[in-house]
């Protein structure tokens, strides 16, 4: 009986620490992919930054430099680029002290 309680505790801990966070990440990623639009700036899983020029259900045309467009799988998009306000300082982003 005690062994079953230990097994249940371990199974519950596994579920709470591994399965639930993975489900949340997967749900958030699906929502991101569904919300993509032409003109959005994104980062791919490989770290390539670009702007979406065209998209369909499976592929995205990503402009990575002026006039350079690559085709990537829609699932290869890791995150959208969020504009953050620049800190006061010089052009290199260094803060005056």
C-alpha positions as a Markdown table, in Angstrom:
| # | Residue | x | y | z |
|---|---|---|---|---|
| 1 | Unk | 0.0 | 0.0 | 0.0 |
| 2 | Unk | 2.8 | 2.4 | 0.9 |
| 3 | Unk | 4.5 | 1.7 | -2.5 |
| 4 | Unk | 1.3 | 2.7 | -4.3 |
| 5 | Unk | 1.2 | 6.0 | -2.4 |
| 6 | Unk | 4.9 | 6.7 | -3.3 |
| 7 | Unk | 4.1 | 5.8 | -6.9 |
| 8 | Unk | 1.1 | 8.2 | -6.9 |
| 9 | Unk | 3.2 | 11.0 | -5.5 |
| 10 | Unk | 5.9 | 10.5 | -8.1 |
| 11 | Unk | 3.4 | 10.4 | -10.9 |
| 12 | Unk | 1.7 | 13.5 | -9.7 |
| 13 | Unk | 5.0 | 15.4 | -9.3 |
| 14 | Unk | 6.0 | 14.3 | -12.9 |
| 15 | Unk | 2.7 | 15.5 | -14.2 |
| 16 | Unk | 2.9 | 18.9 | -12.5 |
| 17 | Unk | 6.6 | 19.5 | -13.2 |
| 18 | Unk | 6.9 | 18.1 | -16.7 |
| 19 | Unk | 3.7 | 17.6 | -18.5 |
| 20 | Unk | 1.7 | 20.8 | -17.6 |
| 21 | Unk | 4.5 | 23.3 | -18.4 |
| 22 | Unk | 5.1 | 21.5 | -21.8 |
| 23 | Unk | 1.4 | 21.7 | -22.6 |
| 24 | Unk | 1.4 | 25.4 | -21.8 |
| 25 | Unk | 4.4 | 26.0 | -24.0 |
| 26 | Unk | 2.8 | 24.0 | -26.9 |
| 27 | Unk | -0.5 | 25.9 | -26.5 |
| 28 | Unk | 1.3 | 29.3 | -26.5 |
| 29 | Unk | 3.3 | 28.3 | -29.6 |
| 30 | Unk | 0.2 | 27.2 | -31.5 |
| 31 | Unk | -1.4 | 30.6 | -30.6 |
| 32 | Unk | 1.6 | 32.4 | -31.9 |
| 33 | Unk | 1.6 | 30.5 | -35.2 |
| 34 | Unk | -2.1 | 31.2 | -35.6 |
| 35 | Unk | -1.7 | 35.0 | -35.0 |
| 36 | Unk | 1.1 | 35.6 | -37.5 |
| 37 | Unk | 0.5 | 38.2 | -40.1 |
| 38 | Unk | 2.3 | 39.7 | -43.1 |
| 39 | Unk | 4.7 | 42.4 | -41.8 |
| 40 | Unk | 5.4 | 40.7 | -38.4 |
| 41 | Unk | 9.0 | 40.5 | -37.4 |
| 42 | Unk | 9.9 | 37.0 | -36.1 |
| 43 | Unk | 12.8 | 34.8 | -35.0 |
| 44 | Unk | 13.1 | 31.3 | -36.3 |
| 45 | Unk | 14.2 | 28.3 | -34.2 |
| 46 | Unk | 17.6 | 28.6 | -35.9 |
| 47 | Unk | 17.9 | 32.3 | -34.7 |
| 48 | Unk | 17.2 | 34.0 | -38.1 |
| 49 | Unk | 15.4 | 37.3 | -37.8 |
| 50 | Unk | 13.2 | 38.4 | -40.5 |
| 51 | Unk | 9.9 | 40.0 | -41.6 |
| 52 | Unk | 7.0 | 37.9 | -42.9 |
| 53 | Unk | 6.3 | 38.8 | -46.6 |
| 54 | Unk | 3.8 | 36.0 | -47.4 |
| 55 | Unk | 2.4 | 33.0 | -45.5 |
| 56 | Unk | 0.1 | 30.0 | -46.0 |
| 57 | Unk | -0.8 | 27.1 | -43.8 |
| 58 | Unk | 2.6 | 25.4 | -44.0 |
| 59 | Unk | 5.2 | 27.8 | -45.3 |
| 60 | Unk | 6.3 | 31.4 | -44.6 |
| 61 | Unk | 8.2 | 33.7 | -47.0 |
| 62 | Unk | 10.6 | 35.5 | -44.7 |
| 63 | Unk | 12.6 | 38.5 | -45.8 |
| 64 | Unk | 15.9 | 38.3 | -43.9 |
| 65 | Unk | 17.6 | 41.2 | -45.7 |
| 66 | Unk | 16.5 | 43.7 | -48.3 |
| 67 | Unk | 15.6 | 41.6 | -51.4 |
| 68 | Unk | 16.5 | 38.3 | -49.7 |
| 69 | Unk | 13.5 | 36.1 | -49.1 |
| 70 | Unk | 13.8 | 32.6 | -47.7 |
| 71 | Unk | 11.0 | 30.0 | -47.3 |
| 72 | Unk | 10.7 | 28.4 | -43.9 |
| 73 | Unk | 8.2 | 26.0 | -42.4 |
| 74 | Unk | 5.5 | 27.7 | -40.3 |
| 75 | Unk | 6.5 | 25.6 | -37.3 |
| 76 | Unk | 10.1 | 26.9 | -37.5 |
| 77 | Unk | 9.0 | 30.2 | -36.1 |
| 78 | Unk | 10.1 | 30.4 | -32.4 |
| 79 | Unk | 8.9 | 33.8 | -31.4 |
| 80 | Unk | 7.7 | 37.2 | -32.5 |
| 81 | Unk | 10.0 | 40.2 | -32.1 |
| 82 | Unk | 8.7 | 42.6 | -29.5 |
| 83 | Unk | 9.9 | 46.1 | -29.9 |
| 84 | Unk | 11.4 | 47.3 | -26.6 |
| 85 | Unk | 12.0 | 51.0 | -26.0 |
| 86 | Unk | 15.7 | 52.0 | -26.2 |
| 87 | Unk | 17.5 | 52.9 | -23.0 |
| 88 | Unk | 18.8 | 56.5 | -22.7 |
| 89 | Unk | 22.4 | 56.5 | -23.9 |
| 90 | Unk | 24.3 | 56.5 | -27.1 |
| 91 | Unk | 23.6 | 54.6 | -30.3 |
| 92 | Unk | 25.3 | 51.4 | -29.0 |
| 93 | Unk | 22.7 | 51.1 | -26.3 |
| 94 | Unk | 25.2 | 52.0 | -23.6 |
| 95 | Unk | 23.7 | 53.8 | -20.6 |
| 96 | Unk | 25.3 | 57.0 | -19.4 |
| 97 | Unk | 26.7 | 56.8 | -16.0 |
